[in-house]
Every structure is written in C-alpha cells, then in structure tokens.
Amino acid sequence: MASFSQFGSDLYTGKRSYDIVGRRRTWYLVALVVIVVSLVVPWLRGGYQLGIEFTGGSEFTISNAGTLDQSVATRTVESIVPEGVPRVSQVGQDGIRVQTEQLTDRQTTEVQEALAEAYDVSDDEVASTYIGATWGADVLAQAIRGLVIFLALAAVVMALYFRTWKMSVAAMAALLHDLLITAGVYGIVGLEVTPAAVIGFLTILGYSLYDTVVVFDKVRENTSQESHRTFVQSVNLAVNQTLVRSINTSVVALLPVAAILFIGSYVLGAGTLRDISLALFIGIIVGTYSTIFIASPMYAHLRENEPKVQQADAKKRQAAERRQREVDAAAEV
C-alpha cells in the first residue's frame, strides 16, 4: 500500500510521468479499431438482439418447473407454432422464460397448456403476457430520444462550465466512444438489449462524464497557471496527477457492480439486475479508459495549434533552452 501511495505521489509531483497525451495517435488508432469492430461484428451477426419490450411479442413464464431443460420449451413451442423461433432462458432457481413472436389468442392458450404439461406444472403456474409491436417501437423511440437529449444537454453544460467548446467536444467524443463500445459488446456476444440495459447505458454515460469533469478540472487548473511546461505537458501532468484517483474510483465502483452482476446472473437469475449491472460493468471500464486516453489527449490536440498557445509554448521552449545553456556553461567552468 505504501509503494502504491508513493507511486501516486510521484505522479502528482511530476517525479514520475507517463507520456499519455504525447502518444495520442496510438490511442486514437486503438479506439478506431475497437469502434469499427463494435459496429461491424454486430452487423455481420444480423444486428442487435432487441428484447421483447422493443420488438413486441408473447412471453410465458413457468414457475416451479419440473425440469430446467430449455430444449423442452423450444420443442413445445415449435410443435404448435412451427415458424416461430422461441427464445428460452432460465429465471431464478426453478423458472423458465419463453419469448416468441406475436401469437393469436388461440395459439397463446395452446402454448400455455402445452408448456404446463411439458414441465409438469399446473396451468396457473404458466403466466403469459403480451406486448404489442407499437408499444415496443414507442419505447425504443423514447430511449433514443432520451439519449440524444442527454448528450445535447451534457454538451451545453460542459461548454458553459469550462467556458470552452473544445472541452465539450472532447468529452462528447469520449461519451460516444463509451456508448458504441458498450453497445458493441452486447451485439458481439449476442446479449439481449432490454430497457434495463438502456438504463445501464445512460448510467455509465453519467459516470464517464463525471470522471472526465474531474480530470478536466485539473487540466484547467494546470493550463491556467504560469509554469515552465508547455500546454501539452501541462495537460499530460493533469492526466498523470488524476491517474491513480481514476483507477481507484473505477475499482471501488466495479466491486459492487460485479457483486450485483454475479447475484443477478447466477443466484437470483433476475434479468433486470443482470442487464443493468452488465452494462455498468462494461461501461465503467470503457469510461475510465476514454477519460484518460481519449478525452484529455483530444482536448490537447484541439488546443495546441491555437496562436496564443503556440506563442506561449515558444517562449517556454526558448526559456528552457536558455536555462540549459546556462547549466552547460556552468558545468564546463
């Protein structure tokens, strides 16, 4: 623990430093490759697997099932609806959930009775629900609208708070990076995108934005003070000074999320807990990366070519060269 504290102290004072901002082209390339993979692979797999809440359909939940064999439900549904492609999953310790396309009232009754017989339960223990396609499409449209509004408001608030649109642009680029990669993981693995997952997406955007604001506060503090460092060096120092804090915050946030993910997936079998916690787990990791390797380097990239910044950097380089010549001259004497 002492060595880690010393490591953080060395980063803060500048005794130890990693050239994160200077290697920004490497981070841009890594981000670009990962984003392309996140977009292309789900498309090759046929798109994202949207939950029944978005697409509409019929859902059957079997309680106290005599067996947890999911193939039984698949064969049962296909025997009544041959063209149907049921999605079957386990719910809790003794429940089975079956989702299908929209069924007629007659088909719903037949499937409900057949599932009760196949899993050796009473008809009362097979609950059926129906979600219309119009309602599902409306939910999807509202989710997209909420995401757009969130990003727009966040961009305006960032620009007003830091009094520069370039910090806002860098922060929004990091947020889009987080969203695309987190959603891409869902598409690559074939996980179902539910309203709970969408809530998780929006939550991790808030976490990523908070982390970025903390780092940008330090960036603004360093770049507004008189020092011998150039603009890029001051931004890089700010990233190093907040590096340990970002890592610690992420680890502390990941531990309870990982616990909820485990409980939701393996103990309770609760789909809502699993969907939210999985999105949070992926998003926290990606958000921490984007704050350090995307947002801050991009802000430095946007500012370093400004005439005012270039003039100040030129004076600092000349002063540094003059000091170095004085040191060399003193050493020769």
LORO-28835 format. One line per field, with one value per residue (C-alpha): z, y, x; residue in three letters. Coordinates in steps of 0.25 Angstrom, whole numbers. Example, Ala and Ser with C-alpha at 12.3 -4.5 7.8 and 13.67 -1.06 7.14 Angstrom:
LORO-28835
w = (31:29)
v = (-18:-4)
u = (49:55)
resn = (ALA:SER)
END
This chain:
LORO-28835
w = (0:3:-10:-17:-9:-13:-28:-27:-20:-31:-42:-35:-33:-47:-42:-50:-62:-74:-87:-90:-97:-106:-111:-114:-129:-123:-114:-126:-134:-123:-121:-136:-138:-126:-130:-144:-138:-129:-142:-152:-144:-139:-153:-158:-148:-153:-144:-129:-122:-116:-105:-106:-99:-112:-123:-117:-115:-105:-93:-84:-70:-64:-49:-41:-53:-52:-61:-65:-79:-88:-101:-95:-97:-111:-116:-109:-115:-129:-129:-128:-136:-146:-152:-138:-133:-117:-108:-95:-83:-68:-58:-43:-38:-43:-54:-69:-78:-93:-102:-116:-127:-126:-124:-126:-114:-118:-120:-107:-100:-107:-104:-89:-87:-95:-86:-73:-78:-83:-70:-61:-54:-53:-63:-52:-51:-66:-67:-81:-85:-98:-102:-115:-126:-126:-111:-113:-124:-116:-104:-114:-120:-106:-102:-114:-111:-97:-101:-111:-101:-91:-100:-104:-90:-86:-97:-94:-79:-81:-91:-81:-69:-75:-84:-96:-106:-109:-95:-98:-112:-105:-94:-104:-113:-100:-97:-111:-111:-98:-103:-116:-110:-99:-109:-118:-107:-106:-121:-122:-111:-115:-102:-102:-101:-92:-85:-73:-82:-88:-73:-71:-84:-79:-65:-70:-78:-66:-59:-70:-71:-56:-57:-69:-62:-50:-60:-68:-55:-52:-67:-66:-53:-59:-72:-66:-56:-60:-61:-70:-76:-90:-92:-96:-84:-74:-79:-78:-64:-60:-66:-58:-45:-46:-52:-38:-34:-47:-45:-30:-33:-44:-35:-24:-34:-40:-28:-24:-39:-40:-28:-34:-47:-40:-32:-43:-53:-44:-31:-34:-49:-50:-64:-60:-50:-59:-71:-63:-56:-68:-76:-64:-62:-77:-77:-65:-71:-84:-78:-69:-82:-90:-79:-79:-93:-101:-95:-90:-102:-111:-103:-104:-119:-121:-113:-117:-130:-125:-128:-113:-108:-119:-115:-100:-103:-112:-101:-91:-100:-102:-87:-85:-96:-89:-75:-82:-88:-75:-68:-79:-77:-62:-64:-73:-63)
v = (0:9:7:10:23:27:23:33:44:43:44:56:63:60:52:40:42:35:42:39:51:51:37:41:36:22:23:29:17:7:14:14:-1:-5:4:-2:-16:-12:-7:-17:-30:-28:-24:-37:-45:-39:-27:-25:-35:-26:-30:-33:-19:-13:-23:-27:-42:-52:-57:-69:-71:-84:-85:-97:-105:-120:-118:-107:-113:-101:-110:-115:-102:-100:-113:-110:-96:-101:-112:-102:-90:-97:-84:-78:-76:-76:-70:-78:-74:-78:-69:-71:-85:-92:-83:-83:-71:-73:-62:-63:-54:-49:-60:-61:-63:-78:-80:-74:-83:-95:-92:-89:-102:-110:-103:-107:-121:-122:-116:-124:-112:-106:-96:-86:-87:-83:-68:-61:-47:-39:-27:-20:-16:-2:0:-7:3:15:10:9:23:29:22:28:42:41:38:50:59:55:57:70:76:70:77:90:89:85:97:106:101:100:113:106:97:89:82:79:73:65:60:57:49:41:38:33:24:18:16:10:0:-4:-6:-13:-23:-26:-28:-37:-46:-47:-41:-36:-21:-18:-5:-9:-10:4:10:4:11:24:22:19:31:39:32:35:49:51:45:54:66:63:61:74:82:78:81:95:97:93:101:114:115:121:109:105:94:95:93:79:76:83:74:62:65:67:53:47:54:48:35:28:34:30:15:15:21:11:-1:3:5:-9:-17:-15:-15:-29:-34:-30:-36:-49:-49:-45:-55:-68:-66:-60:-61:-47:-42:-27:-28:-35:-25:-13:-18:-23:-10:-3:-13:-11:4:7:0:7:20:20:17:28:39:36:32:39:52:59:56:61:74:76:73:83:94:92:99:112:124:128:115:113:127:123:110:116:126:114:106:118:119:105:105:117:110:98:106:113:100:94:107:105:91:94:104)
u = (0:11:18:5:3:17:14:2:11:21:11:5:18:23:35:29:21:15:14:-1:-4:8:4:-10:-9:-7:-19:-28:-24:-27:-41:-44:-41:-49:-61:-60:-61:-72:-80:-77:-77:-92:-96:-90:-97:-110:-112:-115:-124:-135:-143:-158:-160:-155:-160:-173:-177:-183:-176:-178:-172:-172:-171:-167:-163:-160:-148:-139:-137:-139:-139:-153:-159:-153:-159:-172:-174:-169:-179:-191:-184:-175:-170:-167:-153:-155:-144:-143:-135:-135:-141:-137:-135:-147:-153:-153:-156:-160:-162:-168:-173:-187:-197:-212:-221:-223:-208:-205:-215:-209:-195:-198:-205:-194:-183:-191:-191:-177:-171:-181:-188:-202:-207:-207:-192:-190:-192:-194:-192:-193:-186:-191:-181:-186:-183:-169:-166:-170:-161:-149:-152:-153:-140:-133:-139:-135:-120:-120:-125:-115:-104:-108:-111:-97:-90:-96:-94:-79:-77:-83:-76:-62:-64:-59:-66:-53:-54:-69:-65:-54:-64:-75:-65:-61:-76:-79:-67:-72:-86:-82:-73:-82:-93:-84:-81:-95:-96:-83:-87:-102:-107:-122:-123:-134:-140:-131:-119:-122:-123:-109:-104:-109:-104:-90:-90:-93:-81:-72:-76:-73:-59:-56:-60:-51:-39:-43:-43:-29:-25:-32:-24:-11:-12:-17:-5:9:19:31:23:17:2:2:12:2:-10:-1:3:-12:-15:-4:-8:-22:-18:-18:-31:-38:-33:-37:-51:-53:-49:-57:-69:-67:-67:-81:-86:-78:-85:-99:-95:-92:-104:-113:-108:-105:-112:-126:-126:-132:-131:-133:-121:-112:-115:-113:-100:-94:-96:-90:-78:-74:-77:-69:-56:-58:-61:-49:-41:-47:-45:-30:-27:-37:-43:-31:-22:-33:-34:-19:-20:-31:-24:-9:-10:-16:-8:-8:-4:7:13:13:19:30:34:35:43:53:54:57:68:74:74:80:91:94:95:104:113:114:117:129:135)
resn = (MET:ALA:SER:PHE:SER:GLN:PHE:GLY:SER:ASP:LEU:TYR:THR:GLY:LYS:ARG:SER:TYR:ASP:ILE:VAL:GLY:ARG:ARG:ARG:THR:TRP:TYR:LEU:VAL:ALA:LEU:VAL:VAL:ILE:VAL:VAL:SER:LEU:VAL:VAL:PRO:TRP:LEU:ARG:GLY:GLY:TYR:GLN:LEU:GLY:ILE:GLU:PHE:THR:GLY:GLY:SER:GLU:PHE:THR:ILE:SER:ASN:ALA:GLY:THR:LEU:ASP:GLN:SER:VAL:ALA:THR:ARG:THR:VAL:GLU:SER:ILE:VAL:PRO:GLU:GLY:VAL:PRO:ARG:VAL:SER:GLN:VAL:GLY:GLN:ASP:GLY:ILE:ARG:VAL:GLN:THR:GLU:GLN:LEU:THR:ASP:ARG:GLN:THR:THR:GLU:VAL:GLN:GLU:ALA:LEU:ALA:GLU:ALA:TYR:ASP:VAL:SER:ASP:ASP:GLU:VAL:ALA:SER:THR:TYR:ILE:GLY:ALA:THR:TRP:GLY:ALA:ASP:VAL:LEU:ALA:GLN:ALA:ILE:ARG:GLY:LEU:VAL:ILE:PHE:LEU:ALA:LEU:ALA:ALA:VAL:VAL:MET:ALA:LEU:TYR:PHE:ARG:THR:TRP:LYS:MET:SER:VAL:ALA:ALA:MET:ALA:ALA:LEU:LEU:HIS:ASP:LEU:LEU:ILE:THR:ALA:GLY:VAL:TYR:GLY:ILE:VAL:GLY:LEU:GLU:VAL:THR:PRO:ALA:ALA:VAL:ILE:GLY:PHE:LEU:THR:ILE:LEU:GLY:TYR:SER:LEU:TYR:ASP:THR:VAL:VAL:VAL:PHE:ASP:LYS:VAL:ARG:GLU:ASN:THR:SER:GLN:GLU:SER:HIS:ARG:THR:PHE:VAL:GLN:SER:VAL:ASN:LEU:ALA:VAL:ASN:GLN:THR:LEU:VAL:ARG:SER:ILE:ASN:THR:SER:VAL:VAL:ALA:LEU:LEU:PRO:VAL:ALA:ALA:ILE:LEU:PHE:ILE:GLY:SER:TYR:VAL:LEU:GLY:ALA:GLY:THR:LEU:ARG:ASP:ILE:SER:LEU:ALA:LEU:PHE:ILE:GLY:ILE:ILE:VAL:GLY:THR:TYR:SER:THR:ILE:PHE:ILE:ALA:SER:PRO:MET:TYR:ALA:HIS:LEU:ARG:GLU:ASN:GLU:PRO:LYS:VAL:GLN:GLN:ALA:ASP:ALA:LYS:LYS:ARG:GLN:ALA:ALA:GLU:ARG:ARG:GLN:ARG:GLU:VAL:ASP:ALA:ALA:ALA:GLU:VAL)
END
